[in-house]
Amino acid sequence: MPPARSRPVDNLDDDDYPAYTRGRAAEMLGTTPAFLRTLGEHRLITPLRSEGGHRRYSRYQLRIAARARELVDQGTPIEAACRIIILEDQLEEAQRINEQMRTQGPEPQSKTSA
């Protein structure tokens, strides 16, 4: 029996599946491949590589790139746009953790003998 693998159809629902070439991703975003390369240089997104070494982008990465493009189109320098997006992501994660801790309540204190 062959090893268990995800079916190709399952990849259509996977936001992290690297389905788009750099050219196709740029076309979808209405930008240039150079813009995507610059986002990679600033470590905002890191595309995966195909077996042939070509960059592949996921839908999640395209959403991040679209946010960067939005900020750049509003006049924000690309370096600042990348930093803003990273900080937004960190804030969202911190808020998620905070909410999770709030709903779980405080952890019980352990008693230690002196």
C-alpha positions in Angstrom: 0.0 0.0 0.0 1.5 3.4 -0.9 2.3 5.9 1.9 -0.5 8.1 3.1 -0.4 11.5 1.3 -2.7 14.4 1.0 -4.8 14.2 -2.1 -4.1 17.0 -4.6 -7.6 18.3 -4.1 -6.8 18.8 -0.4 -4.1 21.3 -1.4 -6.7 23.6 -2.9 -7.9 24.3 0.7 -4.5 24.7 2.2 -3.5 28.3 2.6 0.1 27.4 3.0 0.4 25.3 -0.1 2.9 27.0 -2.5 0.7 27.0 -5.6 1.7 30.2 -7.4 4.8 31.0 -9.4 6.3 34.4 -8.9 5.0 35.6 -12.2 1.5 34.4 -11.5 1.6 35.8 -8.0 2.7 39.2 -9.3 0.0 39.2 -11.9 -2.7 38.4 -9.3 -1.4 41.2 -7.0 -1.1 43.7 -9.9 2.6 44.2 -9.1 5.9 43.1 -10.5 8.0 40.0 -9.7 10.7 42.5 -8.4 8.3 43.7 -5.7 7.8 40.1 -4.5 11.6 39.6 -4.5 12.0 42.8 -2.5 9.5 41.5 0.1 11.7 38.4 0.3 14.8 40.4 0.8 13.1 42.2 3.7 12.1 38.8 5.1 8.4 39.6 5.1 7.7 36.4 3.0 9.9 33.5 2.1 8.6 31.6 -0.8 9.2 27.9 -1.0 11.2 26.5 -4.0 9.9 23.9 -6.5 12.1 21.0 -7.4 13.4 23.0 -10.2 14.3 25.9 -7.9 11.5 28.2 -8.9 9.9 30.4 -6.2 6.3 29.3 -5.2 3.9 31.4 -3.1 1.0 30.4 -1.0 -2.3 32.1 -0.6 -1.3 33.2 2.9 1.9 34.8 1.5 -0.1 36.5 -1.2 -2.4 38.1 1.4 0.7 39.4 3.2 2.1 40.7 -0.1 -1.2 42.4 -0.9 -1.1 44.2 2.5 2.4 45.4 1.8 1.3 46.6 -1.6 -1.6 48.5 0.0 0.8 50.3 2.4 3.3 51.1 -0.4 0.5 52.4 -2.6 -0.4 54.7 0.3 3.1 56.1 0.3 4.7 54.0 3.0 8.3 53.1 2.2 8.6 49.3 1.6 11.0 48.8 4.5 8.4 50.5 6.9 5.6 48.6 5.3 7.3 45.3 6.0 8.0 46.3 9.6 4.4 47.4 10.1 3.1 44.1 8.8 5.5 42.1 11.1 4.3 44.2 14.1 0.7 43.8 13.2 1.2 40.0 13.1 3.0 40.0 16.4 0.2 42.1 18.0 -2.4 39.7 16.7 -0.5 36.7 18.1 -0.1 38.4 21.5 -3.8 39.2 21.6 -4.7 35.7 20.7 -2.5 34.3 23.5 -3.9 36.9 25.9 -7.4 35.9 25.1 -6.6 32.2 25.4 -5.0 32.8 28.9 -8.0 34.9 29.9 -10.5 32.1 29.1 -8.3 29.4 30.7 -8.0 31.3 34.0 -5.0 31.5 36.2 -2.9 28.4 36.7 -3.0 27.0 40.3 -0.1 28.0 42.5 2.0 25.1 43.8 2.9 25.1 47.4 6.6 24.7 48.2 8.0 23.9 51.6 10.8 26.1 52.9 
